[in-house]
Amino acid sequence: MNTWLRALIAIALFSGLFILAIVTAGGLALYAAWYVSFTDDGWWNSGVMRPAMLVVAVAIAVIVGTWAALRTPEPPGLPVGETDAAKLWKIVDDLARDSDIRAPTEILLTGEPNVAVTEKTRLLGLIAGRRRLYIGAPVLATFTIDQLTAVIAHELGHYSRADTRLLPITYLAHETLERSLERLEKMALNGAGFVPLIMPPFRGYLTLFRLVSSAVLRRQEYAADRFSAAVAGPEVAVSALHRMPVVTEAWESFLTQVNSHIAQDRASGRVPTTIVSTFVRVFTETLDDEFQVSAEQTTRWDTHPPIADRIAAIQNLAEDTKPATPPTTRPGIPSCVAQDGNQPASGLLPNLDHYSPHLDRLILPHLPDWVTTKPLTSEPLEEYLKRIAIGQRESDADALYNATGESSANLQTVLESLNKGQAAHLAAVLSRGHPAHADVARTGSDRPVTPFQPLVHRLEAAFAVAAVRSGAARWAYDWSNGSATAILAPSTSLDLAVAAEHAVHSPEGAGQVRMRLARAGIDGTIGPAREGILPGADSGDVIGAMSGIRISSDSSGLRFRRGPHDLMIFTTGLAFFRGDPVDFSNRRLETLVQAVRFAQRPLIGANLLAYHDIRTVTVLRHSPMEIRLARQDGTTMTIRQKFSRSQLDGSRELLLNIIDDVEEPIVPPSSE
């Protein structure tokens, strides 16, 4: 398919949108004129005004959609100067010169696992303009020079066929269609009931547009692959294609793990740094050999063919053009690459670390706004993740100590409870409002979910925390499951996870485990890791939160000030904090939850109420919520919340469900 034919298809697809809008508006106008000519109602009636409003809706949607598409910014990137990466620039210039292609005027470094080219054209792509080459830092840091050269050659292949000049018009048409439909849907949601009548033609045209443009784009990718194979050689091109999905999925998995920890650390005021260099180390040490790419899920809407099909096409091309005698030189490879093509491509940008702080902001652009505590403090990524993971392990251990209901609980207390056959009681307390599958998901375990899984998980955490605090182990961050692992001395044969399973599932095993812990140098008198952990509250398992709570109580043990309170819902009890009389936002509530969860705000000073201290519950109203609690000492307290106050993740319903269990309380078995 030659350039002019593809240009005609792109222009036709773009023009078709406006033709559709004009035809739709014209049809509505003709209907209005016909209606007036056959009735005596005049122009000011519903039969005329409704089509007129539809015409206005179409015009607004297309104009707003086009304007929004035209204002779409270029991808962000960090300019790479020729002095910083002379060899990289030489490779790009040599490839362009040898292929008779106008070279990019800029090279930009990005935080995406991708390489791409753009061209700032004029007259909808008919006149060439400024060219940019975007290279993702994850690719630069994990590819060899040969592989990166093949990928750059692929992207330059798009220049050779004027793909980048025609892509803007295709992209503009797609964005205009998408945004026009969004505008029409917004009008319909805002009460314009007549708008859905004109949406089917636009949806149908969007479907047709996607089918045609996706087919054209896939053909362009095959053509660029052929160009890459001709320049870099089929073997190198295939190697780069094999490498790209591995790096992409590994990067996405890595970044998902990082973001999940960031979400737990909003209140610390710390932000991670050295993200790319940490990824490279982890990828090289653990992911490169072990990472399995998931099977490709392709559809007819995809703009890129499946990797397997692209590799097969290159291999078939290589077979068809295989020379009778092997060439003595590598095809098209610049002379500066031929000697050290197997070296890491990161060597093309020697001062990559200089870009690290700016790359961190590109990779996590919303992080400064997301973190609520200022000023911000930088922390190396692995230390950052390890600190959060250790806090989670300590919280899990403290949850177990609180479940015993004793103020001075320690590891020995827990093992004694298990030895007395109280495993079912502890498991029931820990599971209240907290599904067992959450623990399995958090630890990355593939073991079957059982009612005792929360107990086993937290007991293993208690063993790990005690081992580190006893000096018998050290913490290490485990990238395979995103948690902190206690590394015991090499001479110790004790497996903490197996020991936890044995202690939970066998009362006699608890005593044996206690002796094995002692022999490993783990102190059984170690208790909660954090100050402010009191019976009836659990700083590790905050499962809900509400603000704007009004409380009245006749209890001498619980003293509440006038005004609103914040309520934290734990697996073993409730904690009441003095609230903000003005700010009831979810953002403030989320910050409070994180501060409590990671011991940045101890529970000292809060009013704590354990579930086992509640004798009866009377729900006075469900909406707005009003509950009267009768305590074991005969006192009562009433909790009320208004509609306008915030809650996290259905906390009101969660609280109602949990306190329903008070009618049939979980009672520990007799120790007799």
Buried (B, 14 or more C-beta within 10 A) or exposed (E): EEEEEBBEBBBEBBEBBEEBBEEBBEBBBEBBEEBBEEEEEEEEBEBBEBBBBBBEBBBBBBBBBBEBBEEEEEBEBBEBEEEBBBBBBBBBBBBBEEBEBEBBEBBBBBBBBBBBBBBEBEEBBEEBBEBBBBBBBBBBBBBBBBBBBBBBBBBBBBBBBBBBBBBBBBBBBBBBBBBBBBBBBEBBEEEBEBBEBBBEBBEEBBEEBBEBBBEBBBBBBBBBBBBBBBBBBBBBBBBBBEBBBBBBBBBEEBBEBBEEBBEBBBBBBBBBBBBBBBBBBBBEEBBBEEBEBEEEEEEEEBBBBBBEBBBEBBBEBBEEEEEEEEEEEBEBBBEBBEEEBEEBBBBBBEEBEEBBEEBBBBBBEEBEEBBBBEEEEEBBBBBBBBBBBBBBBBBBBBBBBBBBBBEEBBBBBBBBBBBBBBBBBBBBBBBBBBEBEBBBEBBEBEEEBBEBBBBBBBBBBBBBBBBBBBEBBEBEBBBEEBBBBBBBEEEBEBBBBEBBBBBBBBBEBBBBBBEBBEEBBBBBEBBBBBEBBBBBBBBBBBBBBBBBBBBEBEBEEBEBEEEBBBBBBBBBBBBBBBBBEEEBEEEBBBBBBBBBBBBBBBBEEBBBBBBBBBBEBEEEEEEEBBBBBBBEEEBBBBBBBEEEBBBBEEBBEBBBEBBEBBEEEBEBEEEE
